[in-house]
Amino acid sequence: MLESSSDTRHPSLLVLRLRQSLICLGPVLITISLGLAEGYSAILLPQLEEESDWNIDTNLSSWIASIATLPMCVGCLLGGWLMEMIGRKMLHMLTCLPNLIGWLLIAFCGRSIAMLLAGRFLTGICIGILSPVLTIYVAEISDPVFRGFLSPTVILALNLGISIAHVMGTFVKWKLVALSACIYPIACFVLLLFMPESPTYLIKKGKIDEAKIGFIWCRGNSKESTIELEFLISRQQQGTNSPKKTLMQHLEIFRNPTFYKPLLILLFFLSAMQCSGINPIAFYTVTILKEVLRNSTFNPYTSMLIMDGVRMIASILSCFGLQYLSRRLLMIISCSGSLISLLILSVYLFITHNYDLLNDSDLSLIAVISLVGYVLFSNLGLLPLPYAMSGELFASSSRGLGSGIASFCNMLQFFILIKITPWLFKVLPTEAVFLLFGVCCLVGMIVLIIVLPETRNKPLHEIENYFNGNKRSNSIYK
C-alpha cells in the first residue's frame, strides 16, 4: 500500500532499496523473456537442421534468426512514443500480451514455418517496444546512488534469458523452451499491477498528488529527495504555463543541446557495441563455435554453456562495476579486454588456417579462452553501459523521443548485422571477421574516451543541466 504524500515518516534505507528493487523486478522478468528471444535462434536452428521436415537452408536460417530483429526498429519508435502517452509501467504491462502470444505461436506452430516466423516477429517487436523504456523506468524510480546498481540488472536479465534458452535447448526440444518462456510475461504483468507509475511521467501529465505519493514510496522524503521532487514539479509547471508550440517549434528540440548532444554520444556508443560483434556471436553461438573449433575435440554445446556462465558472471560484475567504477573507466576496461581477446583469436585462427602449425586439438583451448575472454569483457561494460546511460543522458522532456530514436538506430544495426553475419563468415576468413570486430572495438574506445560523460551518482536533473551549458555541472566530465 502506497503511503500518503502527507506522511512525514522517512522509511529506512533498506526499505527504500527493497521497494526500488521490487519495482525493478517487473522489467527484469519481461527482459528475461526478451533474452530468451535473442538466444533462441542459437538452439532453434541446429535443432531444425536435424529435423528433415523443415528443409532448412542458409537463406531460411538467416531469416529465422533475423526476423525477430526486423520489427525491433519499428517497435523502438512505437515504444518511445507510447511511453510518453500511456506511461512506463502501463507500456510494460501491455507489451506482456503480444510477447505471450508470440511464444505460444512458436510453441504450437506444428510444422508451419509461417506460424514460427510470426511468433519470432511478435517476440521481436516486443524487444523493440520495451528497449527505450526498460532502463528509463528503472532510472526514474531509483535514487542516483542506487541507480548504478539497478540499471544493469536489465542487461543481467537479458543475458539470463539468453543462458536459459541455451541451457534448456541443449537438453530439451525447442517447442518446450518456447512454452516455458510464457511464464515471464505473465509474472511481469501480475507484479506490476501492484507497483507505482514513474513519478516523472505522472508529473509531466499533471498528476502531482499521485506523483508525490509514488515518489515518496520509492525514494522517501529525505532532504535530497525532496529537493529533486520540487525541481521536477517546478520544471513541469514552467512548461505547463508556456504557450502551446507549433510544429516547427517542436522540431526545435533537435537543435537543443540537451537533446542532440546525448543522442549523438549514445548513437555512437551503441554503434561501437553492435559493430564489436556482441549480438552476432550471441545469435550464432553454436554455428560460430563449430567453425572456430572445427579441428578440436571440444563440444560446441558445452563451450556455449561455458560462455553463457561467463556471460552471467560478467553481468553480475557489471552491476557492481556501474555502482563503484566511473563510466569511463569501466568502458576502457571492457573495450580493452574485448579488443585483446579478439586479436588473440584472430591471430590463432589465421595461423591455424594458413600454416597448419597449431593442428593439435589441445591448443584449441586458446580459441575457447579468447572467446570466453571476449564474452566476459564485452558484457562487463560494452553491452550494459549504453543501455544504462540511455536512461540517464536525456532530459525528461525529450527522454521518450531520444531513447526511441537511439533504440531505433540500435535495432536497425542489430537487424543488419544479424542478417549479414552468415554472409560475412562465408565470404571472409573467420579470422578476418573477428579482426573486423576488433577494429570496430578499438575505434569505439578511442572516440568514447574523448566524448563519454561521467554520470555515476549524478541526479538526472544535474546531467540535464550540464548538457544545457550549466557550468556548475562540469564535474560530470571528471
C-alpha positions in Angstrom: 0.0 0.0 0.0 1.4 3.4 -1.0 1.7 5.9 1.8 0.0 9.3 1.6 2.3 12.2 0.5 1.5 13.9 3.8 3.1 11.1 5.8 6.3 12.6 7.3 7.8 9.3 8.3 11.0 8.6 6.5 11.4 4.8 5.6 14.7 3.2 6.3 17.3 3.0 3.6 16.9 -0.8 3.4 13.1 -0.5 2.9 13.6 2.1 0.1 16.2 -0.2 -1.6 13.8 -3.1 -1.3 11.0 -1.1 -2.8 13.1 0.1 -5.7 14.4 -3.4 -6.3 10.8 -4.8 -6.3 9.7 -2.3 -9.0 12.8 -3.2 -11.0 11.8 -6.8 -10.8 9.0 -6.2 -13.3 11.3 -5.0 -16.1 13.7 -7.8 -15.2 11.1 -10.5 -15.6 9.9 -9.3 -19.0 13.5 -8.8 -20.1 14.3 -12.5 -19.3 11.7 -13.3 -21.9 13.3 -10.9 -24.4 16.7 -12.5 -23.7 15.1 -15.9 -24.5 14.0 -14.5 -27.8 17.6 -13.2 -28.6 19.3 -16.5 -27.6 16.6 -18.7 -29.1 17.9 -18.9 -32.6 21.2 -20.4 -31.3 19.4 -23.6 -30.2 16.5 -23.4 -32.6 18.5 -23.5 -35.9 20.6 -26.5 -35.0 17.6 -28.5 -33.9 15.6 -27.5 -37.0 18.5 -28.6 -39.2 18.3 -32.1 -37.6 14.6 -32.3 -38.4 14.4 -33.2 -42.1 10.8 -32.0 -42.5 11.9 -28.4 -42.2 14.4 -28.3 -45.1 16.5 -25.5 -43.5 18.9 -23.8 -45.9 21.3 -20.8 -45.3 18.7 -18.3 -46.5 15.9 -19.6 -44.4 18.0 -19.9 -41.3 19.2 -16.3 -41.6 15.5 -15.2 -41.8 14.5 -17.3 -38.8 17.3 -15.7 -36.9 16.8 -12.1 -38.2 13.0 -12.0 -38.4 13.0 -11.2 -34.6 15.2 -8.2 -35.2 13.3 -6.8 -38.2 10.3 -5.4 -36.2 12.6 -4.1 -33.4 13.2 -0.9 -35.4 9.5 0.0 -35.7 8.9 -1.2 -32.1 11.6 1.2 -30.8 9.9 4.3 -32.3 6.5 3.0 -31.1 7.8 2.4 -27.6 9.4 5.8 -27.4 6.0 7.4 -28.3 3.9 5.1 -26.2 5.9 5.6 -23.0 5.1 9.3 -23.1 1.4 8.6 -24.0 0.4 5.8 -21.6 3.3 5.7 -19.1 6.3 3.5 -18.4 4.5 1.0 -16.2 1.5 0.6 -18.5 3.7 0.1 -21.5 5.5 -2.8 -19.7 2.1 -4.4 -18.9 0.6 -4.0 -22.3 3.6 -5.5 -24.0 3.3 -8.7 -22.0 0.3 -9.7 -24.1 2.0 -9.8 -27.6 5.0 -11.3 -26.0 2.9 -14.2 -24.6 1.1 -14.7 -27.9 4.4 -14.8 -29.8 5.8 -17.6 -27.6 2.5 -19.5 -27.9 2.6 -19.3 -31.7 6.2 -20.8 -31.7 5.3 -23.5 -29.1 2.2 -24.7 -31.1 3.4 -24.0 -34.7 3.5 -27.7 -35.6 5.3 -27.7 -38.9 4.1 -24.3 -40.0 7.0 -22.0 -40.9 4.6 -19.1 -41.2 3.5 -19.5 -37.5 7.1 -19.9 -36.4 8.1 -16.7 -38.2 5.0 -14.9 -36.9 5.9 -15.9 -33.4 9.5 -14.7 -33.8 8.2 -11.5 -35.3 6.0 -10.8 -32.3 8.6 -11.5 -29.7 11.0 -9.3 -31.7 8.6 -6.3 -31.8 8.2 -6.6 -28.1 12.0 -6.2 -27.7 11.8 -3.1 -29.8 8.9 -1.6 -27.9 10.5 -2.1 -24.5 14.0 -1.2 -25.4 13.5 2.6 -24.9 11.6 2.3 -21.6 13.3 -0.5 -19.6 16.2 1.4 -18.2 14.2 4.7 -18.1 11.6 3.3 -15.8 14.3 1.9 -13.5 16.3 5.2 -13.6 13.3 7.3 -12.8 12.2 5.3 -9.7 15.7 4.8 -8.2 17.9 7.3 -6.4 21.2 8.3 -8.0 23.4 6.3 -5.7 21.4 3.0 -6.2 20.7 3.6 -9.9 24.1 2.4 -10.9 23.4 -1.0 -9.4 19.8 -1.3 -10.6 20.2 -0.2 -14.2 22.5 -3.0 -15.4 20.1 -5.7 -13.8 18.1 -5.3 -17.1 21.2 -6.5 -19.0 21.7 -9.2 -16.4 18.2 -10.3 -17.1 18.8 -10.2 -20.9 21.8 -12.5 -20.5 20.0 -14.7 -18.1 17.3 -15.2 -20.7 19.9 -16.0 -23.4 21.5 -18.5 -21.0 18.2 -20.1 -20.2 17.5 -20.6 -23.9 20.9 -22.2 -24.4 20.8 -24.4 -21.4 17.2 -25.7 -22.0 17.9 -26.0 -25.7 20.8 -28.3 -25.0 18.6 -30.8 -23.2 15.0 -30.3 -24.4 13.1 -29.6 -27.6 12.8 -26.1 -28.9 9.0 -26.1 -28.5 9.2 -26.8 -24.8 11.7 -23.9 -24.4 9.1 -21.6 -26.1 6.4 -22.8 -23.8 8.5 -22.2 -20.7 9.1 -18.6 -21.9 5.4 -17.8 -21.3 6.0 -17.7 -17.6 7.8 -14.4 -17.6 5.3 -12.0 -19.3 2.6 -13.4 -17.0 4.7 -12.9 -13.9 5.7 -9.3 -15.0 2.1 -8.3 -15.6 0.9 -9.6 -12.2 3.8 -7.9 -10.3 3.4 -4.5 -12.0 -0.3 -4.4 -11.1 0.8 -3.5 -7.6 3.7 -1.1 -8.4 3.6 2.7 -8.9 3.9 4.5 -12.2 7.1 6.6 -12.8 6.7 9.9 -10.8 8.5 11.7 -13.6 5.8 10.6 -16.1 2.9 11.4 -13.6 4.3 15.0 -13.1 4.5 15.5 -16.9 0.8 14.5 -17.1 -0.1 16.9 -14.3 -0.9 14.2 -11.7 1.1 15.9 -9.0 -0.6 14.3 -5.9 -0.3 10.8 -7.4 3.4 11.5 -8.3 4.2 12.7 -4.8 2.8 9.5 -3.3 4.7 7.3 -5.7 7.9 9.3 -5.4 7.9 9.2 -1.6 7.1 5.5 -1.6 10.1 4.8 -3.9 12.5 7.4 -2.7 11.4 8.5 0.8 11.2 12.1 1.9 14.8 12.9 2.8 16.2 16.4 2.1 17.9 15.3 -1.2 14.7 13.5 -2.4 12.5 16.5 -1.5 14.8 18.8 -3.5 14.7 16.6 -6.5 10.9 16.2 -6.3 10.4 20.0 -6.0 12.7 20.5 -9.0 10.7 18.1 -11.2 7.4 19.7 -10.2 8.6 23.3 -10.7 10.1 22.5 -14.1 6.8 20.9 -15.2 4.8 23.9 -14.1 7.1 26.1 -16.1 6.4 24.0 -19.2 2.7 24.0 -18.5 2.5 27.8 -18.3 4.3 28.2 -21.6 2.1 28.7 -24.7 1.4 25.8 -27.0 4.2 25.2 -29.5 3.8 24.9 -33.3 5.2 22.0 -35.3 8.3 24.0 -36.2 8.8 24.9 -32.6 8.5 21.3 -31.6 11.2 20.4 -34.2 13.5 23.0 -32.5 14.3 20.2 -30.0 16.8 18.8 -32.5 18.8 22.0 -32.0 18.6 21.8 -28.2 22.0 20.7 -26.8 20.2 18.7 -24.0 18.8 16.5 -26.9 21.3 16.3 -29.7 24.5 16.0 -27.6 23.4 13.0 -25.6 21.7 11.5 -28.7 25.0 11.6 -30.7 27.0 10.2 -27.8 24.6 7.4 -27.3 24.2 6.6 -31.0 28.0 6.2 -31.3 28.3 4.1 -28.2 25.5 1.8 -29.4 27.2 1.6 -32.8 30.5 0.7 -31.2 28.8 -2.0 -29.2 26.9 -3.5 -32.1 29.9 -3.5 -34.5 32.1 -5.2 -32.0 30.1 -8.4 -32.6 28.3 -8.9 -29.3 24.9 -9.8 -30.8 26.1 -11.8 -33.9 28.1 -14.0 -31.6 25.1 -14.4 -29.3 22.7 -15.3 -32.1 25.0 -17.7 -33.9 26.9 -19.1 -30.9 26.8 -22.8 -31.9 27.5 -22.2 -35.6 30.5 -19.9 -34.8 31.9 -22.4 -32.2 31.6 -25.2 -34.8 33.7 -23.2 -37.2 36.2 -22.0 -34.6 36.6 -25.4 -33.0 36.4 -27.5 -36.2 39.8 -29.2 -35.5 39.1 -29.6 -31.8 37.6 -32.2 -29.6 35.6 -29.5 -27.7 31.9 -29.9 -27.8 30.3 -26.7 -29.2 27.3 -27.0 -27.0 29.5 -27.5 -23.9 31.6 -24.5 -24.9 28.4 -22.4 -25.5 27.2 -23.2 -21.9 30.6 -22.2 -20.6 30.3 -18.9 -22.4 26.8 -18.4 -21.0 28.1 -19.0 -17.5 30.8 -16.4 -18.1 28.3 -14.0 -19.6 26.2 -14.3 -16.4 29.2 -13.7 -14.2 30.2 -10.6 -16.3 26.6 -9.3 -16.0 26.7 -9.6 -12.2 30.1 -7.9 -12.1 28.8 -5.1 -14.3 26.2 -4.3 -11.6 29.0 -3.7 -9.1 31.1 -2.1 -11.8 28.4 0.5 -12.7 27.9 1.1 -8.9 31.5 1.6 -7.9 33.5 2.5 -11.0 33.3 5.5 -13.2 31.6 5.0 -16.5 34.7 5.9 -18.5 37.0 3.5 -16.6 34.5 0.7 -17.0 34.3 1.4 -20.7 38.0 1.4 -21.1 38.4 -1.9 -19.2 35.7 -3.5 -21.2 36.8 -2.3 -24.6 40.5 -3.1 -24.0 39.7 -6.7 -22.8 37.4 -7.3 -25.7 39.9 -6.0 -28.2 42.8 -8.1 -26.8 40.6 -11.2 -26.8 39.5 -10.7 -30.4 43.1 -10.0 -31.6 44.4 -13.2 -30.0 41.5 -15.2 -31.5 42.2 -13.7 -35.0 45.9 -14.4 -34.8 45.3 -18.0 -33.6 42.8 -18.7 -36.4 45.0 -17.1 -39.0 47.9 -19.3 -38.1 45.7 -22.4 -37.8 44.1 -22.0 -41.2 47.1 -20.9 -43.2 50.2 -22.6 -41.7 48.9 -25.8 -40.1 51.2 -25.1 -37.1 48.5 -25.5 -34.4 46.6 -28.5 -35.5 47.0 -30.0 -32.1 43.4 -30.0 -30.8 44.7 -29.3 -27.3 45.8 -25.9 -28.4 42.3 -25.1 -29.5 41.9 -24.1 -25.8 43.4 -20.8 -26.9 40.3 -20.2 -29.1 38.0 -21.1 -26.3 39.8 -18.8 -23.8 39.8 -16.0 -26.3 36.0 -16.3 -26.9 35.3 -16.6 -23.2 37.5 -13.5 -22.6 35.6 -11.6 -25.2 32.3 -12.6 -23.7 33.5 -11.6 -20.2 34.9 -8.2 -21.1 32.2 -7.2 -23.6 29.4 -8.0 -21.1 31.2 -6.2 -18.3 30.8 -2.7 -19.8 30.5 -2.5 -23.6 27.0 -4.0 -23.6 25.3 -2.7 -20.4 26.8 0.8 -20.4 24.9 2.4 -23.3 21.6 0.8 -22.2 22.1 2.1 -18.6 23.1 5.5 -19.8 20.1 5.8 -22.1 18.0 6.3 -19.0 20.4 9.0 -17.7 21.5 11.2 -20.5 18.3 12.6 -21.9 16.3 15.4 -20.4 12.9 14.4 -19.0 11.1 16.4 -21.7 12.8 14.5 -24.5 13.5 11.2 -22.9 10.9 9.2 -24.8 11.9 10.7 -28.2 15.6 10.5 -27.6 15.5 6.9 -26.4 13.1 5.9 -29.2 15.5 7.3 -31.9 18.6 5.7 -30.2 16.8 2.4 -29.9 15.6 2.5 -33.5 19.1 3.1 -34.8 20.4 0.4 -32.5 17.9 -2.2 -33.6 18.4 -1.3 -37.3 22.1 -2.1 -36.9 21.1 -5.1 -34.9 19.0 -6.5 -37.8 21.6 -5.7 -40.5 24.4 -7.4 -38.5 22.3 -10.5 -37.8 21.2 -10.7 -41.4 24.7 -10.4 -42.9 26.7 -12.4 -40.3 26.3 -15.7 -42.2 27.4 -13.9 -45.4 30.4 -12.4 -43.6 31.6 -15.8 -42.4 31.0 -17.2 -45.9 32.9 -14.6 -48.0 35.7 -13.7 -45.4 38.0 -15.9 -43.5 36.8 -16.5 -39.9 39.9 -14.7 -38.5 39.1 -11.6 -40.7 35.6 -11.3 -39.3 36.9 -11.3 -35.7 39.6 -8.9 -36.7 36.9 -6.6 -38.1 35.0 -6.8 -34.8 38.3 -5.9 -33.0 38.9 -2.8 -35.2 35.4 -1.5 -34.5 36.0 -2.0 -30.8 39.3 -0.1 -31.0 37.8 2.9 -32.9 34.9 3.0 -30.5 37.1 3.1 -27.4 39.2 5.9 -28.8 36.3 8.1 -29.6 34.4 7.3 -26.3 37.4 8.2 -24.2 37.0 11.7 -25.7 33.3 12.2 -25.6 31.7 9.9 -23.0 30.4 11.9 -19.9 30.6 10.7 -16.4 27.1 10.2 -15.0 27.8 8.0 -12.0 25.9 9.1 -8.8 24.7 12.2 -10.7 21.0 13.2 -10.3 19.2 13.2 -13.6 18.5 17.0 -13.4 22.2 17.7 -12.9 23.1 15.7 -16.1 20.4 17.7 -18.0 21.9 21.0 -16.6 25.3 20.1 -17.9 24.2 19.5 -21.4 22.3 22.7 -21.2 25.5 24.6 -20.5 25.3 24.9 -16.7 28.9 25.3 -15.6 28.1 24.1 -12.1 27.8 20.6 -13.6 31.3 20.5 -15.1 32.0 17.7 -12.7 30.1 15.4 -15.0 33.3 15.1 -17.1 35.6 14.5 -14.1 
